[in-house]
Amino acid sequence: MARFRRRTCIILLLFILFICSIMMALKTLRPDRAGFGDPFGLGLLPELQQRTVLLDSVIVLSWYPPGMADENGEPTDDLVPVILDYAHKYSLKVTFHIEPYKDRDDRSMYHNVKYIIDKYGGHPAFYRQKTSTGKFLPMFYVYDSYVTIPEIWANLLTVSGSQSIRNTPYDALFIALLVEERHKHDIHRSGFDGMYTYFATNGFSYGSSHHNWAGLKAFCDSNNLMFIPSVGPGYIDTSIRPWNNHNTRNRVNGKYYETAFSAALLVRPEIISITSFNEWHEGTQIEKAVPKRTGQVVYLDYKPHKPNIYLELTQKWSEKYRKEQEQWLM
């Protein structure tokens, strides 16, 4: 199957996970300013924290190993300390969305995880999640995980694997991307701890289709896996993929975002991810926006609503999520 390309993520964990890009955001104009914006939208972290104050809010950074980048970017690992410091200042946590770099396998992933934990694991903003055994483990999201066969992942993620990371100082919660239905069995065989759906286009993939979430949640519950549905405010990427108009999803003045949140809450997930905070080129951003044109590019704005309408909607649904979760746990 064709590779599904993207650049960003945020994840709101309940917790809410915000998927964010530290590659594209550093190079693009942010339309809530007259000129270039703060790197990664760091100037909006205080408002993000205020909007999700009732939850454990986690920023999930799109990440490549040192010296690596996607085909449109530059290496950005050296920016991680700045983001961790900003996040800590506003009581936010940070984890990592590991990208599908060339020749990624069990051995390289072991070294990636060791590097991240050794270098960043001691920072107070580094996210760890409490498990059912009472341990606090880091959490890593693995984009395009389906490209690697389950047998390779099992070397890393099962106790008996030849490169097993389990029960070592680098053990963690590993979350795989589910695109097709069959991937759920591969994810289970691989030894992953859960799955997420990532895409903000309802109907684009099996995983991103809201009507499949109940079945996926049931599968995860029966196999001791976490199910993390991904919600988004809309989707439009025709500025970079002119042929992809059929996957455009209109925001409908916020109704699309609210419908996605409503569908996610129906399956009672422990975590919800939001795609995305700042992925402008795919039209999934929720950060502030005002009308802006630069050259031939017209940036998406939220008129007739306020520039922060999607942050307000995030707050609304964060509060609803918290209240409903309290009922689930009674």
N, C-alpha and C positions, 0 to 999 in steps of 0.2 A: 504494500500500500504506500501511497505517497506520504512523505513526512509532513507533519502539520507544523508550520512555522509560526513563531511568535517571539516576542522579546520580553514581555513583562509579566509581573504578577504582584498582587497584594493578597494577603490572606487574613480574614478576620476569624480568629479562633474564639471560642466562647469561654467565649472567645470568638474573635473574628480575625481571619487572616487576610492581610492585604498584599496582593502580589504586585511587586514594584520592580521597575527596571532601573539599574544604575548605569546602563549603557546608553540607551536612547535619551533619557531625560537630561543627561548632562550636555547634550548637543542640540536639543531642540528648543525653540521658543515656547515658553509657557504663556498662554494667552490671558492670564490674569495680571500680566505686567506689560509695561510699554516696551521693555527690552527683554534681555535674557533673564530667566528666572533663577531662583536658588537651585543648586544642584539637587536633583532628585525630588524637588519640591520640599526641601527640608524646612523652608519657611512656613509650610502648612502643618508641620507636625504638632504644634500647640493646639490648633483647631481639631486636628484628627484625634488627638488625645481627649479633648473636651467632648467630641461627638461620640466617643466610645468609652467614656469614663467608667461605665458600669460593667465593662467586660475586660478580659485579658486580651488586649489588642496586640497583634503580632505582625510586624512587617516581614514579608518574605522576599528576599533579594534574589533577583536573577544573577547567577554566579557562574563564572568560568574559572578554572585554575589559573594561578599566576602566569602571566605571559600569553594567555589565550584569550580569544574574543570571538564573537560571531563575525560573519562576513562583512557586516556594516559598521562594526565598532572597533574599539581599542580595549586593551586589557584594563580592568578596573578594580582588581582585587585591592590595590593600595588605597581605594576610597572607603573600604569597609570600616576602618577605625573611625573615620569622621561620622559615618552614619550611625555606628554604635553609640558614639558619644552624644549625638543629637537625640537619638531615641531614648537613651537613659535620662537625659535632661527632662524629657516629657513623659516619663514613666511608661514607655513603650518597649516592647521586646523585638528582637530580630532573629530570624532564622534564614535558611538558604534554600534556593530553588536551583538545583544543580542541572546545568544545561548539557545537551548531548554533544559534547566535543568529540573530535575525531579519535577513534580507537578507545572510547570509554569502555571499560570492562571491570571485572571484579577486583583485579589488582590495582588498577588506577583509582577506582572508587575508594578502596581501602586507604590509599595514600591521601586522597582528597579529604576524606572525613578526618583522618589523623591530623592533617594540616590545619583544617578549620578549627578543630577542638583544641589543638595545642596552641594555636595563635590567638583565637578569639574566645575560647571557652571560658576563660577567667573573667571576661568583661561582664559587669552587672546587667547589661542589656541583652546578653546572649540567652536565647530562649531554651528552657527545658520544661518538659511536660511530665506531670506526675502520672505514673502508670498504675495499673491495678495491683502491682506488687509493692507499691509505695516508693519505688525508685523515681528519680527525676532524670529523664533522658533527653538529650537533644533530639530535634526533629528535622529531617531532611526530606524535601520534595524532589523527586527525580523525574524531570521532564523527558518525554519520549522514551520512557523505560521499556516500552514494548519492542523497541528496536533490538534489544539484547535478549537472547533466548533465556528461558527460565533456568536452564542448567547452569549458566554462567552466574546469574544472580544468586542461585542457591549456594554456590561456592562461598559467597560473601555473607549471605543473610540467614543461613540455617546453621544450627549448632554443629552439625557434622561436616560442614563445608570445608574445602581445602584452604580457603582464605577467610574462614569464619571470623566475623567481627563480634559475634555474640559472646556475652559474658567477658568482654575485655573492657579496658578503660575507654574504648571508642565505640561501644555499643550505643545504639540510638534507635529512634523510631523512623522507619523509612517508608515513605508514601509514594506509591506508583501512580502514573497517569493511566486512567482507563479511557480508551477511545471506543473500541468495539466490545460487544458483549463477551466474546470469547476471552478477552483479556482478564476477566475476573478469575478464571481458572489458572491462567498463567501467573497472575499476581500471587495467588495463594500458593502455588507450587514453588514460586521463587523465594518465598520466605519474607515478603514484604509485610509490613505491619498495618497497611491500609491502602486506600485508593482515593484519588481525587479526580474531578471531571474537567477542570480547568476552563474549557471553552465557554465563552459568553453567548454563544449562538444556540438557542433552543432549537433542536432538530438537526443540527449540523452533524453530530455524532451520536452513537448510542448513549454514551456517557453524559453528554450535554443535554439530552432530551429529558425534560422534567418528568414526563410520564414514566420513565424507567427508574426513577430514583427509589421508589418504594421497593422494587424488586432487588435493586443493588444493595439497599440497606439491609434487607432480609438476608441476602447472601452473606454480607459482611458479619451480621450478628451471629449467624450460624457457624461461621468460620473464625471467630475471634479476630476480626479485622475492623479497622476504623473506616467509616464511609464519610467522605468530606465532599459534599456537593458544592459546586462553584457557581456563584451568581454574578451577573454583570448588568450594567445599565443599558446595554444595546451593543450593536456591532456594525461597523462600516470600515472596510479597508480598501475601497476602490481607488484611493489615491496612490496606493502602491500595488494593488492587484486589480486592474480595471476589469478583468474577466470574472470577478467574484461577486458581482452584484446580487446574485441569488442568495447569498448568505448574509446580506445586510439585514439587520433587525432594528427597526425604528425605536427610538426611546419612548415615544408616545408620552412626552412630558412627564417622564418618571414612572409611568404605569408598567413598562416592561421590567424595570428594576424591582418594583414592588411585587409583581407577579412571580418573579424568580425567587425572591425572599420567601414569599408565601409558600411556594412549592417546596423550598428547602425545609422550612419549619414543619411541614406536614410529616416529614420522615424522622423528626426528632434527632438531628445529628449532634454529636458532641462538638463538632467544629464546622464552621461555614467559611469557605474561602470566597474572596471577592476578586474578580478579574475585571478591572485592575484599578490601581490608583492613578497611573500616569502613562498608560500605553496609548498615546494619542494617535499613532498611525493606524491603529485598529479600532479607534473610536470607542474604547472601553473605559476611558478614564473617568474618575469621579471627583478629581480635584477641581478647584475653582476654575471657571472659564468665563471670559467675556469675548465679544466679537473681535476677530483678529485675522488679518490677511498679511502674508509675507510672500512676495513674488506671485507665483501661480497657486500657492497653497492657501486655502481658506480653512481656518481651524473651526472645529465644531464648538458652538456655544450653546447655552441653555435658555436662551430667550424663549418666551417672555418671563422666565423665572429668574431668580437671583443667581449670581455666580456660584454660590455655595449650595445650591438646591440638592445636589447629590450627597453632600456631606450631611445635610439636614435629614435626608431620607435614610441615610446610614444610621444616624442617631435614632431616628424613629424605630427602625427595625431592630437595632441593637437592644433597645429597651424592651420591645415586644419579645425578642428572643430570650432575654433574661427572665422576664416574667413567665413565659411559657415553660422554660427549663425548670424553674422552681416548681411548677405544677407536675412536670414529668418525674421529678425526683421525690415527690411526696409519697 
